[in-house]
Amino acid sequence: MEGISGADLIKACSAIGAGLAVIAGIGPGVGQGIAAGHAAAAVGRNPGAKGDITSTMLLGQAVAETTGLYGLLVAMLLLFVQPLVG
């Protein structure tokens, strides 16, 4: 009985790893939604501070988005560059 081995095994595991890496996009999506909701509530309570609230919210969302982008980068590297296949 012959099983999967060598480069085929590495490619299969890379595809699974890429799928798992893309799951990292869930956290930033939820976090950004919560931040936007809280910012909208804060502007509703204090409309005069809209500029400060918006700039702080956007900075926080940009920082949170980096996690999702790193996950996407890892997935693309595993799928297209395949650094583990020699």
Biopython code that builds the backbone (N, CA, C, O; Angstrom):
import numpy as np
from Bio.PDB.StructureBuilder import StructureBuilder

atoms = [
    (1, "MET", "N", (0.841, -1.180, 0.000)),
    (1, "MET", "CA", (0.000, 0.000, 0.000)),
    (1, "MET", "C", (0.886, 1.243, 0.000)),
    (1, "MET", "O", (1.758, 1.400, 0.854)),
    (2, "GLU", "N", (0.654, 2.102, -0.949)),
    (2, "GLU", "CA", (1.493, 3.287, -1.100)),
    (2, "GLU", "C", (0.728, 4.510, -0.610)),
    (2, "GLU", "O", (-0.429, 4.709, -0.981)),
    (3, "GLY", "N", (1.362, 5.321, 0.213)),
    (3, "GLY", "CA", (0.721, 6.518, 0.756)),
    (3, "GLY", "C", (1.308, 7.783, 0.149)),
    (3, "GLY", "O", (2.227, 7.742, -0.668)),
    (4, "ILE", "N", (0.764, 8.874, 0.563)),
    (4, "ILE", "CA", (1.245, 10.161, 0.080)),
    (4, "ILE", "C", (2.528, 10.511, 0.821)),
    (4, "ILE", "O", (2.623, 10.330, 2.035)),
    (5, "SER", "N", (3.508, 11.011, 0.087)),
    (5, "SER", "CA", (4.781, 11.357, 0.720)),
    (5, "SER", "C", (5.508, 12.379, -0.131)),
    (5, "SER", "O", (5.099, 12.671, -1.255)),
    (6, "GLY", "N", (6.567, 12.909, 0.398)),
    (6, "GLY", "CA", (7.419, 13.821, -0.349)),
    (6, "GLY", "C", (6.768, 15.157, -0.625)),
    (6, "GLY", "O", (6.124, 15.745, 0.243)),
    (7, "ALA", "N", (6.947, 15.630, -1.852)),
    (7, "ALA", "CA", (6.455, 16.948, -2.240)),
    (7, "ALA", "C", (4.933, 17.019, -2.207)),
    (7, "ALA", "O", (4.371, 18.072, -1.903)),
    (8, "ASP", "N", (4.264, 15.918, -2.514)),
    (8, "ASP", "CA", (2.796, 15.924, -2.473)),
    (8, "ASP", "C", (2.284, 16.128, -1.050)),
    (8, "ASP", "O", (1.302, 16.840, -0.840)),
    (9, "LEU", "N", (2.939, 15.511, -0.081)),
    (9, "LEU", "CA", (2.557, 15.693, 1.314)),
    (9, "LEU", "C", (2.775, 17.139, 1.755)),
    (9, "LEU", "O", (1.941, 17.706, 2.461)),
    (10, "ILE", "N", (3.876, 17.725, 1.348)),
    (10, "ILE", "CA", (4.166, 19.115, 1.709)),
    (10, "ILE", "C", (3.136, 20.045, 1.082)),
    (10, "ILE", "O", (2.674, 20.982, 1.734)),
    (11, "LYS", "N", (2.769, 19.800, -0.175)),
    (11, "LYS", "CA", (1.762, 20.639, -0.829)),
    (11, "LYS", "C", (0.401, 20.507, -0.153)),
    (11, "LYS", "O", (-0.306, 21.502, 0.010)),
    (12, "ALA", "N", (0.030, 19.311, 0.236)),
    (12, "ALA", "CA", (-1.251, 19.107, 0.912)),
    (12, "ALA", "C", (-1.272, 19.804, 2.263)),
    (12, "ALA", "O", (-2.256, 20.454, 2.616)),
    (13, "CYS", "N", (-0.198, 19.670, 3.012)),
    (13, "CYS", "CA", (-0.123, 20.332, 4.316)),
    (13, "CYS", "C", (-0.056, 21.849, 4.159)),
    (13, "CYS", "O", (-0.566, 22.577, 5.010)),
    (14, "SER", "N", (0.561, 22.334, 3.088)),
    (14, "SER", "CA", (0.597, 23.777, 2.825)),
    (14, "SER", "C", (-0.803, 24.305, 2.546)),
    (14, "SER", "O", (-1.153, 25.398, 2.990)),
    (15, "ALA", "N", (-1.609, 23.537, 1.810)),
    (15, "ALA", "CA", (-2.978, 23.959, 1.530)),
    (15, "ALA", "C", (-3.813, 24.002, 2.813)),
    (15, "ALA", "O", (-4.607, 24.924, 3.005)),
    (16, "ILE", "N", (-3.640, 23.024, 3.675)),
    (16, "ILE", "CA", (-4.352, 23.028, 4.951)),
    (16, "ILE", "C", (-3.888, 24.196, 5.810)),
    (16, "ILE", "O", (-4.705, 24.877, 6.429)),
    (17, "GLY", "N", (-2.592, 24.426, 5.848)),
    (17, "GLY", "CA", (-2.051, 25.551, 6.616)),
    (17, "GLY", "C", (-2.529, 26.889, 6.090)),
    (17, "GLY", "O", (-2.779, 27.810, 6.868)),
    (18, "ALA", "N", (-2.660, 27.007, 4.777)),
    (18, "ALA", "CA", (-3.158, 28.257, 4.191)),
    (18, "ALA", "C", (-4.606, 28.497, 4.599)),
    (18, "ALA", "O", (-4.991, 29.628, 4.898)),
    (19, "GLY", "N", (-5.402, 27.445, 4.611)),
    (19, "GLY", "CA", (-6.788, 27.584, 5.058)),
    (19, "GLY", "C", (-6.874, 28.008, 6.511)),
    (19, "GLY", "O", (-7.709, 28.839, 6.870)),
    (20, "LEU", "N", (-6.028, 27.450, 7.339)),
    (20, "LEU", "CA", (-6.015, 27.825, 8.747)),
    (20, "LEU", "C", (-5.520, 29.263, 8.932)),
    (20, "LEU", "O", (-5.997, 29.973, 9.817)),
    (21, "ALA", "N", (-4.577, 29.686, 8.110)),
    (21, "ALA", "CA", (-4.047, 31.042, 8.224)),
    (21, "ALA", "C", (-5.102, 32.079, 7.857)),
    (21, "ALA", "O", (-5.125, 33.167, 8.432)),
    (22, "VAL", "N", (-5.967, 31.757, 6.916)),
    (22, "VAL", "CA", (-7.007, 32.705, 6.500)),
    (22, "VAL", "C", (-8.058, 32.876, 7.600)),
    (22, "VAL", "O", (-8.742, 33.898, 7.654)),
    (23, "ILE", "N", (-8.184, 31.877, 8.475)),
    (23, "ILE", "CA", (-9.118, 31.998, 9.590)),
    (23, "ILE", "C", (-8.725, 33.176, 10.491)),
    (23, "ILE", "O", (-9.559, 33.684, 11.241)),
    (24, "ALA", "N", (-7.485, 33.604, 10.423)),
    (24, "ALA", "CA", (-7.032, 34.745, 11.227)),
    (24, "ALA", "C", (-7.778, 36.024, 10.866)),
    (24, "ALA", "O", (-7.686, 37.009, 11.599)),
    (25, "GLY", "N", (-8.508, 36.037, 9.764)),
    (25, "GLY", "CA", (-9.289, 37.210, 9.386)),
    (25, "GLY", "C", (-10.566, 37.385, 10.187)),
    (25, "GLY", "O", (-11.178, 38.452, 10.139)),
    (26, "ILE", "N", (-10.982, 36.365, 10.922)),
    (26, "ILE", "CA", (-12.210, 36.461, 11.704)),
    (26, "ILE", "C", (-12.047, 37.439, 12.859)),
    (26, "ILE", "O", (-12.931, 38.260, 13.105)),
    (27, "GLY", "N", (-10.939, 37.362, 13.559)),
    (27, "GLY", "CA", (-10.709, 38.222, 14.717)),
    (27, "GLY", "C", (-10.726, 39.705, 14.386)),
    (27, "GLY", "O", (-11.440, 40.465, 15.041)),
    (28, "PRO", "N", (-9.959, 40.143, 13.387)),
    (28, "PRO", "CA", (-9.995, 41.564, 13.031)),
    (28, "PRO", "C", (-11.371, 42.033, 12.571)),
    (28, "PRO", "O", (-11.762, 43.166, 12.853)),
    (29, "GLY", "N", (-12.102, 41.183, 11.872)),
    (29, "GLY", "CA", (-13.441, 41.572, 11.429)),
    (29, "GLY", "C", (-14.373, 41.828, 12.596)),
    (29, "GLY", "O", (-15.105, 42.817, 12.613)),
    (30, "VAL", "N", (-14.343, 40.940, 13.565)),
    (30, "VAL", "CA", (-15.185, 41.113, 14.754)),
    (30, "VAL", "C", (-14.732, 42.332, 15.549)),
    (30, "VAL", "O", (-15.554, 43.132, 15.996)),
    (31, "GLY", "N", (-13.418, 42.468, 15.722)),
    (31, "GLY", "CA", (-12.891, 43.594, 16.491)),
    (31, "GLY", "C", (-13.201, 44.941, 15.858)),
    (31, "GLY", "O", (-13.529, 45.899, 16.558)),
    (32, "GLN", "N", (-13.098, 45.016, 14.548)),
    (32, "GLN", "CA", (-13.393, 46.273, 13.861)),
    (32, "GLN", "C", (-14.871, 46.608, 13.936)),
    (32, "GLN", "O", (-15.235, 47.778, 14.051)),
    (33, "GLY", "N", (-15.715, 45.609, 13.872)),
    (33, "GLY", "CA", (-17.147, 45.856, 14.007)),
    (33, "GLY", "C", (-17.499, 46.369, 15.389)),
    (33, "GLY", "O", (-18.310, 47.285, 15.526)),
    (34, "ILE", "N", (-16.901, 45.792, 16.403)),
    (34, "ILE", "CA", (-17.145, 46.249, 17.772)),
    (34, "ILE", "C", (-16.635, 47.677, 17.945)),
    (34, "ILE", "O", (-17.313, 48.508, 18.550)),
    (35, "ALA", "N", (-15.438, 47.968, 17.414)),
    (35, "ALA", "CA", (-14.876, 49.315, 17.538)),
    (35, "ALA", "C", (-15.747, 50.343, 16.833)),
    (35, "ALA", "O", (-15.975, 51.431, 17.363)),
    (36, "ALA", "N", (-16.232, 50.012, 15.652)),
    (36, "ALA", "CA", (-17.089, 50.953, 14.919)),
    (36, "ALA", "C", (-18.404, 51.178, 15.654)),
    (36, "ALA", "O", (-18.914, 52.299, 15.684)),
    (37, "GLY", "N", (-18.953, 50.131, 16.242)),
    (37, "GLY", "CA", (-20.192, 50.272, 17.004)),
    (37, "GLY", "C", (-20.014, 51.157, 18.221)),
    (37, "GLY", "O", (-20.855, 52.008, 18.506)),
    (38, "HIS", "N", (-18.932, 50.959, 18.930)),
    (38, "HIS", "CA", (-18.670, 51.783, 20.109)),
    (38, "HIS", "C", (-18.362, 53.231, 19.715)),
    (38, "HIS", "O", (-18.752, 54.165, 20.414)),
    (39, "ALA", "N", (-17.668, 53.408, 18.602)),
    (39, "ALA", "CA", (-17.386, 54.770, 18.144)),
    (39, "ALA", "C", (-18.674, 55.488, 17.744)),
    (39, "ALA", "O", (-18.840, 56.673, 18.033)),
    (40, "ALA", "N", (-19.583, 54.779, 17.082)),
    (40, "ALA", "CA", (-20.862, 55.389, 16.712)),
    (40, "ALA", "C", (-21.661, 55.768, 17.955)),
    (40, "ALA", "O", (-22.297, 56.821, 17.988)),
    (41, "ALA", "N", (-21.630, 54.919, 18.967)),
    (41, "ALA", "CA", (-22.322, 55.238, 20.213)),
    (41, "ALA", "C", (-21.685, 56.438, 20.904)),
    (41, "ALA", "O", (-22.386, 57.276, 21.470)),
    (42, "ALA", "N", (-20.360, 56.521, 20.859)),
    (42, "ALA", "CA", (-19.661, 57.647, 21.486)),
    (42, "ALA", "C", (-19.970, 58.958, 20.770)),
    (42, "ALA", "O", (-20.136, 59.989, 21.422)),
    (43, "VAL", "N", (-20.048, 58.935, 19.451)),
    (43, "VAL", "CA", (-20.405, 60.144, 18.692)),
    (43, "VAL", "C", (-21.841, 60.534, 18.993)),
    (43, "VAL", "O", (-22.162, 61.721, 19.040)),
    (44, "GLY", "N", (-22.701, 59.563, 19.197)),
    (44, "GLY", "CA", (-24.088, 59.852, 19.556)),
    (44, "GLY", "C", (-24.195, 60.541, 20.909)),
    (44, "GLY", "O", (-25.054, 61.401, 21.111)),
    (45, "ARG", "N", (-23.320, 60.160, 21.836)),
    (45, "ARG", "CA", (-23.340, 60.789, 23.155)),
    (45, "ARG", "C", (-22.683, 62.158, 23.147)),
    (45, "ARG", "O", (-23.108, 63.061, 23.868)),
    (46, "ASN", "N", (-21.626, 62.315, 22.316)),
    (46, "ASN", "CA", (-20.866, 63.571, 22.298)),
    (46, "ASN", "C", (-20.511, 63.932, 20.854)),
    (46, "ASN", "O", (-19.401, 63.641, 20.408)),
    (47, "PRO", "N", (-21.430, 64.558, 20.120)),
    (47, "PRO", "CA", (-21.166, 64.870, 18.705)),
    (47, "PRO", "C", (-20.006, 65.844, 18.494)),
    (47, "PRO", "O", (-19.413, 65.870, 17.416)),
    (48, "GLY", "N", (-19.683, 66.630, 19.492)),
    (48, "GLY", "CA", (-18.582, 67.586, 19.346)),
    (48, "GLY", "C", (-17.218, 66.928, 19.250)),
    (48, "GLY", "O", (-16.273, 67.537, 18.749)),
    (49, "ALA", "N", (-17.101, 65.701, 19.720)),
    (49, "ALA", "CA", (-15.819, 64.989, 19.701)),
    (49, "ALA", "C", (-15.716, 64.027, 18.525)),
    (49, "ALA", "O", (-14.930, 63.080, 18.562)),
    (50, "LYS", "N", (-16.504, 64.267, 17.487)),
    (50, "LYS", "CA", (-16.547, 63.343, 16.347)),
    (50, "LYS", "C", (-15.178, 63.149, 15.704)),
    (50, "LYS", "O", (-14.806, 62.020, 15.387)),
    (51, "GLY", "N", (-14.434, 64.214, 15.508)),
    (51, "GLY", "CA", (-13.127, 64.111, 14.850)),
    (51, "GLY", "C", (-12.139, 63.287, 15.654)),
    (51, "GLY", "O", (-11.432, 62.443, 15.102)),
    (52, "ASP", "N", (-12.088, 63.528, 16.957)),
    (52, "ASP", "CA", (-11.165, 62.769, 17.801)),
    (52, "ASP", "C", (-11.552, 61.295, 17.873)),
    (52, "ASP", "O", (-10.695, 60.414, 17.815)),
    (53, "ILE", "N", (-12.840, 61.043, 17.998)),
    (53, "ILE", "CA", (-13.318, 59.655, 18.090)),
    (53, "ILE", "C", (-13.042, 58.917, 16.783)),
    (53, "ILE", "O", (-12.591, 57.772, 16.797)),
    (54, "THR", "N", (-13.311, 59.572, 15.659)),
    (54, "THR", "CA", (-13.110, 58.925, 14.358)),
    (54, "THR", "C", (-11.636, 58.612, 14.114)),
    (54, "THR", "O", (-11.302, 57.520, 13.654)),
    (55, "SER", "N", (-10.761, 59.556, 14.417)),
    (55, "SER", "CA", (-9.336, 59.319, 14.174)),
    (55, "SER", "C", (-8.800, 58.209, 15.071)),
    (55, "SER", "O", (-7.999, 57.385, 14.629)),
    (56, "THR", "N", (-9.235, 58.182, 16.324)),
    (56, "THR", "CA", (-8.800, 57.118, 17.225)),
    (56, "THR", "C", (-9.329, 55.765, 16.761)),
    (56, "THR", "O", (-8.609, 54.767, 16.801)),
    (57, "MET", "N", (-10.583, 55.729, 16.323)),
    (57, "MET", "CA", (-11.175, 54.487, 15.853)),
    (57, "MET", "C", (-10.437, 53.972, 14.619)),
    (57, "MET", "O", (-10.134, 52.782, 14.536)),
    (58, "LEU", "N", (-10.149, 54.838, 13.675)),
    (58, "LEU", "CA", (-9.473, 54.408, 12.447)),
    (58, "LEU", "C", (-8.061, 53.905, 12.727)),
    (58, "LEU", "O", (-7.610, 52.945, 12.103)),
    (59, "LEU", "N", (-7.363, 54.546, 13.660)),
    (59, "LEU", "CA", (-6.029, 54.074, 14.029)),
    (59, "LEU", "C", (-6.107, 52.689, 14.655)),
    (59, "LEU", "O", (-5.307, 51.810, 14.334)),
    (60, "GLY", "N", (-7.070, 52.497, 15.549)),
    (60, "GLY", "CA", (-7.240, 51.184, 16.168)),
    (60, "GLY", "C", (-7.621, 50.117, 15.162)),
    (60, "GLY", "O", (-7.155, 48.982, 15.257)),
    (61, "GLN", "N", (-8.458, 50.463, 14.206)),
    (61, "GLN", "CA", (-8.846, 49.485, 13.188)),
    (61, "GLN", "C", (-7.674, 49.147, 12.273)),
    (61, "GLN", "O", (-7.540, 48.003, 11.839)),
    (62, "ALA", "N", (-6.835, 50.117, 11.979)),
    (62, "ALA", "CA", (-5.662, 49.845, 11.134)),
    (62, "ALA", "C", (-4.708, 48.888, 11.841)),
    (62, "ALA", "O", (-4.149, 47.989, 11.214)),
    (63, "VAL", "N", (-4.525, 49.079, 13.132)),
    (63, "VAL", "CA", (-3.659, 48.183, 13.898)),
    (63, "VAL", "C", (-4.272, 46.778, 13.964)),
    (63, "VAL", "O", (-3.557, 45.784, 13.837)),
    (64, "ALA", "N", (-5.579, 46.695, 14.159)),
    (64, "ALA", "CA", (-6.238, 45.390, 14.243)),
    (64, "ALA", "C", (-6.197, 44.659, 12.899)),
    (64, "ALA", "O", (-6.120, 43.431, 12.865)),
    (65, "GLU", "N", (-6.249, 45.393, 11.809)),
    (65, "GLU", "CA", (-6.280, 44.779, 10.479)),
    (65, "GLU", "C", (-4.958, 44.101, 10.135)),
    (65, "GLU", "O", (-4.932, 43.195, 9.302)),
    (66, "THR", "N", (-3.864, 44.522, 10.757)),
    (66, "THR", "CA", (-2.569, 43.924, 10.426)),
    (66, "THR", "C", (-2.566, 42.417, 10.707)),
    (66, "THR", "O", (-1.902, 41.663, 9.995)),
    (67, "THR", "N", (-3.287, 41.976, 11.718)),
    (67, "THR", "CA", (-3.341, 40.543, 12.012)),
    (67, "THR", "C", (-3.951, 39.778, 10.842)),
    (67, "THR", "O", (-3.429, 38.740, 10.434)),
    (68, "GLY", "N", (-5.044, 40.286, 10.309)),
    (68, "GLY", "CA", (-5.671, 39.638, 9.167)),
    (68, "GLY", "C", (-4.790, 39.653, 7.930)),
    (68, "GLY", "O", (-4.748, 38.684, 7.173)),
    (69, "LEU", "N", (-4.088, 40.756, 7.732)),
    (69, "LEU", "CA", (-3.193, 40.854, 6.570)),
    (69, "LEU", "C", (-2.015, 39.892, 6.695)),
    (69, "LEU", "O", (-1.579, 39.311, 5.701)),
    (70, "TYR", "N", (-1.502, 39.722, 7.904)),
    (70, "TYR", "CA", (-0.414, 38.752, 8.088)),
    (70, "TYR", "C", (-0.904, 37.338, 7.801)),
    (70, "TYR", "O", (-0.184, 36.547, 7.191)),
    (71, "GLY", "N", (-2.107, 37.016, 8.229)),
    (71, "GLY", "CA", (-2.667, 35.701, 7.929)),
    (71, "GLY", "C", (-2.829, 35.489, 6.428)),
    (71, "GLY", "O", (-2.538, 34.409, 5.913)),
    (72, "LEU", "N", (-3.293, 36.521, 5.729)),
    (72, "LEU", "CA", (-3.430, 36.432, 4.275)),
    (72, "LEU", "C", (-2.073, 36.274, 3.603)),
    (72, "LEU", "O", (-1.939, 35.513, 2.645)),
    (73, "LEU", "N", (-1.076, 36.984, 4.094)),
    (73, "LEU", "CA", (0.271, 36.881, 3.531)),
    (73, "LEU", "C", (0.827, 35.470, 3.704)),
    (73, "LEU", "O", (1.400, 34.905, 2.773)),
    (74, "VAL", "N", (0.657, 34.909, 4.888)),
    (74, "VAL", "CA", (1.136, 33.548, 5.131)),
    (74, "VAL", "C", (0.419, 32.558, 4.213)),
    (74, "VAL", "O", (1.045, 31.648, 3.670)),
    (75, "ALA", "N", (-0.887, 32.734, 4.041)),
    (75, "ALA", "CA", (-1.643, 31.835, 3.165)),
    (75, "ALA", "C", (-1.154, 31.937, 1.725)),
    (75, "ALA", "O", (-0.997, 30.919, 1.051)),
    (76, "MET", "N", (-0.916, 33.138, 1.256)),
    (76, "MET", "CA", (-0.439, 33.301, -0.129)),
    (76, "MET", "C", (0.957, 32.709, -0.302)),
    (76, "MET", "O", (1.252, 32.104, -1.332)),
    (77, "LEU", "N", (1.810, 32.881, 0.696)),
    (77, "LEU", "CA", (3.141, 32.284, 0.612)),
    (77, "LEU", "C", (3.062, 30.764, 0.556)),
    (77, "LEU", "O", (3.764, 30.124, -0.227)),
    (78, "LEU", "N", (2.203, 30.196, 1.389)),
    (78, "LEU", "CA", (2.087, 28.737, 1.401)),
    (78, "LEU", "C", (1.504, 28.191, 0.098)),
    (78, "LEU", "O", (1.891, 27.113, -0.354)),
    (79, "LEU", "N", (0.573, 28.934, -0.506)),
    (79, "LEU", "CA", (-0.069, 28.434, -1.718)),
    (79, "LEU", "C", (0.752, 28.668, -2.982)),
    (79, "LEU", "O", (0.850, 27.789, -3.838)),
    (80, "PHE", "N", (1.335, 29.845, -3.093)),
    (80, "PHE", "CA", (1.935, 30.214, -4.382)),
    (80, "PHE", "C", (3.458, 30.160, -4.396)),
    (80, "PHE", "O", (4.047, 29.814, -5.420)),
    (81, "VAL", "N", (4.098, 30.490, -3.304)),
    (81, "VAL", "CA", (5.564, 30.464, -3.279)),
    (81, "VAL", "C", (6.067, 29.075, -2.894)),
    (81, "VAL", "O", (7.086, 28.613, -3.407)),
    (82, "GLN", "N", (5.355, 28.422, -1.999)),
    (82, "GLN", "CA", (5.673, 27.086, -1.514)),
    (82, "GLN", "C", (7.146, 26.977, -1.087)),
    (82, "GLN", "O", (7.938, 26.281, -1.724)),
    (83, "PRO", "N", (7.496, 27.678, 0.001)),
    (83, "PRO", "CA", (8.898, 27.687, 0.419)),
    (83, "PRO", "C", (9.395, 26.333, 0.926)),
    (83, "PRO", "O", (10.603, 26.121, 1.025)),
    (84, "LEU", "N", (8.486, 25.420, 1.246)),
    (84, "LEU", "CA", (8.914, 24.136, 1.795)),
    (84, "LEU", "C", (9.202, 23.093, 0.729)),
    (84, "LEU", "O", (9.796, 22.053, 1.015)),
    (85, "VAL", "N", (8.781, 23.367, -0.503)),
    (85, "VAL", "CA", (9.046, 22.408, -1.592)),
    (85, "VAL", "C", (10.366, 22.783, -2.242)),
    (85, "VAL", "O", (10.537, 23.904, -2.719)),
    (86, "GLY", "N", (11.287, 21.851, -2.259)),
    (86, "GLY", "CA", (12.628, 22.128, -2.765)),
    (86, "GLY", "C", (12.799, 21.948, -4.175)),
    (86, "GLY", "O", (13.895, 22.156, -4.696)),
]
sb = StructureBuilder()
sb.init_structure("model")
sb.init_model(0)
sb.init_chain("A")
sb.init_seg("    ")
for serial, (resi, resn, name, xyz) in enumerate(atoms, 1):
    if name == "N":
        sb.init_residue(resn, " ", resi, " ")
    sb.init_atom(name, np.array(xyz, "f"), 0.0, 1.0, " ", f" {name:<3s}", serial, name[0])
structure = sb.get_structure()
